[in-house]
Amino acid sequence: MSYEATLRVWRGDEDSGELRDYTVQANEGEVVLDLIHRLQATQEPDLAVRWNCKAGKCGSCSAEVNGRPRLLCMTRMSIFEEGEVITVTPMRTFPVIRDLVPDVSYNYAKAREVPAFAPPPDLAPGEYRMAQEDVDRSQEFRKCIECFLCQDVCHVIRDHEENKSAFAGPRFLMRIAELEMHPLDVADRRDEAQTEHGLGYCNITKCCTEVCPENIHITDNALIPMKERVADRRYDPLVWLGDKIFRRKGS
């Protein structure tokens, strides 16, 4: 069954732009990306949109549909009422390059700031041994497809541009948590998570978890445990006393 759908699509670049209305044919079983492609093919050949796999695994087609961060290829037309206006805009948190294509270089800069996996120096490749239950703790985080929807929806940077220099965002705080929980990572990442990557800015509203297409429990399983580890390190009176004693002995 086919019907005429109304798309309201943002067109423009970093300097200016506007929302434009289009009528596009929609077919049963299609997703929003199908209609964007049909719009390109039939009406607007210069419409810019980023996509690759169309299977919800590459994270390329991130955008906002009716104001909610989504993957265009995983947003089924069946969730909308026939006749409903479907507004498609680029991710709001990042600068626009053109139309639906944002500049997400902020995320790659933050990725480079996270220190790499640090295995024990006395273990050679092939000698790593881990219990499966330890592996399971951080395995969930490796499902991330780097769509950056969690970064987009995070109000710490979405509503406060000035925070970007000091805040890594949920995706990369999750990466720090993944390494901190890794049974063979010997680096202590707790202080750095707080001072260098802005963990304290996060107030655990769970908006990042709500938009994750891989259903990763970013807040409950990564951000909150990291906050607890930082609190244990910084505010536990026994840890504080031990630091004072060892500092005095070393002086």
N, C-alpha and C positions, 0 to 999 in steps of 0.2 A: 504494500500500500504506500502510495506517495502523497505528499502534501506540500504546500508552499510554506516554508519557514522564513521568519524575519530575523535576520542577523543585524546587529548593530556593532560594527567593527571599528576599532580605533585606527585611523590612518594619519601618518605624520612622521616627524623625525624629532631629534633632540631640541629643535628650535620651536616648532609649533605642530599642531595637529587637531583633529576633530573626530567625533564619532559620526559614522555614516551608516545609513540604513540600506539594507539589501534584501531582496526576496530571492531565496535559493530553494531549489527542490530538495526535499528530504525523503529518504526511503527507509522503510522498516529495517531496523537493526544497525543503523548507521551511528557514527559518533560525530562530535562537533568538528573534528579534523577533516572528516569526509566532506562536510559542507564548506569548510574553508578551502579545501582543494577544488571543489566544484566552483566556488566563487572565483578562484584564480583562473580556472579553465574557461569559464563562460563570460565573466564580466570584468575582472580586475587582474590582468596578467602580471602587473607589477606589485601586487600585494606581497609583502615580505612576511614569511613565517618560518620558524626554525622547527625542523622535525627530522626524524631518521627512521626508527624501527617500526613505528605505528603498532607497537605491541606492549607499551608500558614498561620498557626495560632500558631505554637509552636516556630518558629524562630530558630530551631536547625540546619537546613541544609544550613546555610549561607556559601557562598564561593565566589570566583571570576570567572566569566565566560567571557572569552576573555578580561580580565582585569577590568571588571565592577562588583562591589559587587552586588550579587543577591541571592535570595533563589533558590536552585536547583529545588525544587518542584514546583516553579511557573515560571520557565523559559522554555517556550515551544520550542520544536525543530523546530516548524514551522517558527520561527523568523530567522532561519539560512538558508542560501542557501544550497541545496543539494551538497555535495562535499566540503563544507567549513570545515576547521579544527576548532574544538571547544576545546579551551584550558580551563581546569578546574584546579584552584589552590586554596589553602587555603587563608583565609583573610590575607592580607599582614601586617596589623598593629599589629597583635598579634603573639607571638611565636608559632611555630608549635610543636604539640605533636607527630603526625604521619600522613603522607599523607594529607588528606583534613581536619584533625581535629586540630583546633588551641586551644591554651590555652587562654581562655577569662576571666581568674580570675581577671584581671585588672578591668573589669567592675563591678564585684561583690564587689571588694574593694571600688570602687568609690560609689557604691550604699549605702554601710554602712556609708559613710561619710556624706550623706545627712540627716540632722535632720528630725525626723518623724513629721507627722501631729500634730499640736499643737492647739487643740480646746480651746475655752474659759474655764477657770477653774471652772466657776460657772454653767456650763451646764452639766447635767448628760446624759449618753447615752439614746437615745429616745427623747431627748428634742431639738435635732438639727433641725432648720428650715432654709430653704434656698429658695430663689426665683429661678425659673427655668432658667431665663436668666443668673443668676450668675453661676449656675451649668454648663450651656452650654459652658461657656468660657473655662473651663478646661476639659470638657468631651472628646474633641478630643484627648487629650494627653493620655488618658487611653486606647486608642486602641493599644498602643505600645505592640508588642509581644517580645520585647527584643531580636531581631535577631542580634543587634549590627552592622548592616550594616552602620548606620550613624556614628558610632564610627570608623568603618573601613575606611570609605572614607574621614573622616575629616583630612585634610592635617596638621592640627596643631599637631596631634600626629602620623599621618601616616608617615610624613617626618621628624619628630623631636622627637626622642625617649626621649630626655631630658625633654620634656614638660609634659610627662605623670604624673609626681608627682604633678604638679601644675594645671592640667587641667582635669576637670571632663568629658568633651566631651559633644556633643549635647544631647545624651540620658538623661544624669543626670542634665544638665542645664535645659532641658525641665521639668524634675521632680521638680526642684526647682521652675520653673515658674508655674507649676501646683499648687503647694502648696501656692505660693505667691498670686495667683489669687483666691484661694479657699475662699469663703465668710466667712468660720468659722475658718480659720487658723489665729491665732493672732500673730505668729512670724513674725518679720521683717527680711526677707531673702536677702535684697538688698546688704548690705555691704558684707555679707558672700559670696554671689554669685560672687562678684568681687574679694575679697581678698583670699578666701579659695578655690574656685572652678574654678577660671580662666576665668570668663566671658569675660574679656577684651582681651583674646587671640583670641576670635572668631571674624573673619572679614566678617561674613555673606555672604559667597560665595554661599550659598544655596545648596552645594553639598550633605548635609545630607538629605534635603528635596527631592532631585532628586532620591535618592536610596530607600526611605522609602516604603516598600511594602504595608503599610496601608494608604499611601497617606496623612500622617500627615504633615501639613505645619509647620515644626519645626522652620524654620527661621522666617517666617513672624508672626506666632502666639505665639511663645514662646521666642525665643532668642532676637528678636528686641524689643518686649515689655519689656523684662527684662532689656535690655540695656537702654531703655528710663526711666525706673523706677530708675535704678542706677544713671543715669545722673541727674534726678530730685532731687534725694536724695543728691548727692555729689556736684553738680555744680549750682543748682538753687540759685541765689543770695538771694532770700527771705528766703529759707531754711537755707542757710549759716548764714544769719543775725539772724534768730531765734535761731539757735544753739548757736551763740555767746552770745546772750542776756540771754538765759536760763542757759548757762554755767556760765556766770558772776553772775547771781542771786544765783546759787547754791554754789558759792565759798565763 
